[in-house]
Amino acid sequence: MMAKRIFLSALFIISIVFINNISAQTSDKIAYINSIELLEVIPGKVAASRSISDLNQKYKDELAVMQNDYNNKYTDFLANQNKLAESIKLRRMQELYELEQNINRFMKVAQEDVESQEAQLIAPLKERLKEAVNQVGIEQGFTCIYDMANPTIAFITPNAIDANPMVKAKLQQTRR
């Protein structure tokens, strides 16, 4: 994972240098953004974060109740296990095991739900950010806008030439 990040960062830096060299020759305008920073200030982010935080807190509260119930039953079991008949002891051990499994399932479902809600609430904000970046790119005449938070190109001019067909043709030539 770290090697991939280093590779992507190096690739990003090389592409900036390359584009800046081309830019110097053609006077293209290159810009950059930080999408993480912009997402923090986008209208609606505070409400989305609050909603996610509230949901997370509800799950934490319910988990605390479940863990408290488990701990009480476990403490009671330890205190009384020597006095219990074997069949009752086995039933209580099974009950503790099932409570533990329920807690684990609950934690998994809670995490998935919080992540799903976060994705659902943040997706429209990311789309608005993308639209704003595209509008700024077109209005300001930028050739491309790099996202420094995620080494990718966030915007490229609609007049850009798709080099994929040319590269595919070159690859076909070198394959022979």
C-alpha positions in Angstrom: 0.0 0.0 0.0 2.8 2.4 0.9 4.8 1.5 -2.2 1.7 2.2 -4.3 1.3 5.6 -2.7 5.0 6.4 -3.3 4.6 5.2 -6.9 1.5 7.3 -7.4 3.1 10.4 -5.8 6.2 10.0 -8.0 4.0 9.5 -11.1 2.0 12.6 -10.1 5.2 14.7 -9.7 6.6 13.5 -13.0 3.3 14.3 -14.8 3.3 17.8 -13.2 6.9 18.4 -14.4 6.1 17.0 -17.8 2.9 19.1 -18.2 4.7 22.2 -16.9 7.3 21.7 -19.6 4.6 21.4 -22.2 2.8 24.2 -20.5 5.8 26.5 -20.8 5.8 25.8 -24.5 2.1 26.2 -25.2 1.1 28.6 -22.4 -1.6 26.3 -21.0 -2.9 27.0 -17.6 -2.5 24.4 -14.9 -4.1 24.6 -11.5 -4.5 22.5 -8.4 -7.0 21.9 -5.6 -7.2 20.0 -2.4 -10.5 18.1 -2.4 -10.3 17.1 1.2 -9.9 20.8 2.2 -12.7 21.8 -0.1 -15.1 19.1 1.1 -14.7 20.4 4.7 -16.0 23.8 3.6 -18.7 22.8 1.1 -22.2 23.8 2.2 -24.0 20.8 3.7 -20.9 19.1 5.1 -21.6 20.2 8.7 -25.1 18.7 8.5 -23.9 15.5 6.9 -21.1 15.1 9.5 -23.6 15.8 12.3 -26.0 13.2 11.0 -23.2 10.6 10.7 -22.0 11.5 14.2 -25.5 11.2 15.6 -26.0 7.8 14.0 -22.6 6.6 15.2 -23.5 7.7 18.8 -26.8 5.8 18.7 -24.9 2.7 17.7 -22.3 3.3 20.5 -25.1 3.7 23.1 -26.8 0.5 22.0 -23.5 -1.3 22.0 -22.8 -0.1 25.6 -26.2 -1.5 26.7 -25.4 -4.9 25.0 -21.9 -5.0 26.5 -23.2 -4.1 29.9 -25.8 -6.9 29.7 -23.1 -9.3 28.7 -20.7 -8.2 31.5 -23.5 -8.5 34.1 -24.4 -12.0 33.0 -20.7 -13.0 32.7 -20.0 -11.7 36.3 -23.0 -13.5 37.6 -21.9 -16.7 35.9 -18.4 -16.5 37.3 -19.8 -15.9 40.8 -22.3 -18.7 40.7 -20.8 -21.3 38.4 -19.7 -23.6 41.2 -23.3 -23.7 42.6 -25.0 -24.4 39.3 -26.0 -27.8 38.0 -24.0 -28.9 34.9 -26.9 -28.5 32.5 -27.7 -24.9 33.8 -23.9 -24.1 33.6 -23.8 -25.3 29.9 -27.0 -23.3 29.1 -25.6 -20.1 30.6 -22.3 -20.6 28.8 -24.2 -21.0 25.5 -26.2 -17.9 26.4 -23.0 -15.9 26.9 -21.6 -17.2 23.7 -24.7 -16.1 21.8 -24.6 -12.7 23.4 -21.0 -12.4 22.3 -22.0 -13.4 18.8 -24.8 -10.9 18.8 -22.5 -8.1 19.9 -20.1 -9.0 17.1 -22.8 -9.1 14.5 -24.2 -5.8 15.8 -20.8 -4.1 15.6 -20.4 -5.3 12.0 -23.9 -4.1 10.9 -23.4 -0.8 12.7 -20.1 -0.2 11.0 -21.6 -1.1 7.6 -24.6 1.2 8.2 -22.5 4.1 9.3 -20.2 3.7 6.2 -23.2 3.4 4.0 -24.8 6.5 5.4 -21.6 8.4 5.1 -21.2 7.4 1.5 -24.8 8.3 0.8 -24.5 11.7 2.5 -21.1 12.6 1.1 -21.7 11.4 -2.5 -23.8 14.5 -3.4 -21.2 16.8 -1.9 -18.5 15.2 -3.9 -20.6 15.5 -7.0 -21.2 19.3 -6.3 -17.4 19.7 -5.7 -16.7 18.0 -9.1 -19.2 20.3 -10.8 -17.7 23.3 -9.2 -14.2 22.3 -10.3 -15.4 21.7 -13.8 -17.1 25.1 -13.9 -14.0 26.8 -12.6 -11.8 25.0 -15.0 -13.9 26.1 -18.0 -14.5 29.6 -16.8 -10.8 30.2 -16.0 -9.5 28.4 -19.1 -7.5 25.9 -17.3 -6.1 23.0 -19.3 -6.3 20.7 -16.3 -6.7 20.9 -12.5 -4.8 18.4 -10.3 -6.2 17.2 -7.0 -3.3 17.3 -4.5 -5.3 15.2 -1.9 -5.6 12.4 -4.4 -3.0 12.5 -7.1 -5.4 12.6 -10.0 -6.6 15.0 -12.6 -9.8 16.6 -11.3 -10.6 18.5 -14.5 -9.3 18.4 -18.1 -10.4 20.8 -20.8 -13.1 19.5 -23.1 -10.8 20.4 -26.0 -8.2 17.9 -24.8 -7.3 15.2 -27.3 -7.9 11.6 -26.2 -4.6 9.8 -26.9 -6.0 6.3 -26.2 -6.6 5.4 -29.9 -3.0 6.5 -30.8 -1.5 4.6 -27.9 -3.5 1.5 -28.7 -2.3 1.7 -32.3 1.3 2.1 -31.1 0.8 -0.9 -28.8 -0.5 -2.9 -31.7 2.5 -2.0 -33.8 5.0 -3.0 -31.1 3.1 -6.3 -30.5 4.0 -7.6 -34.0 
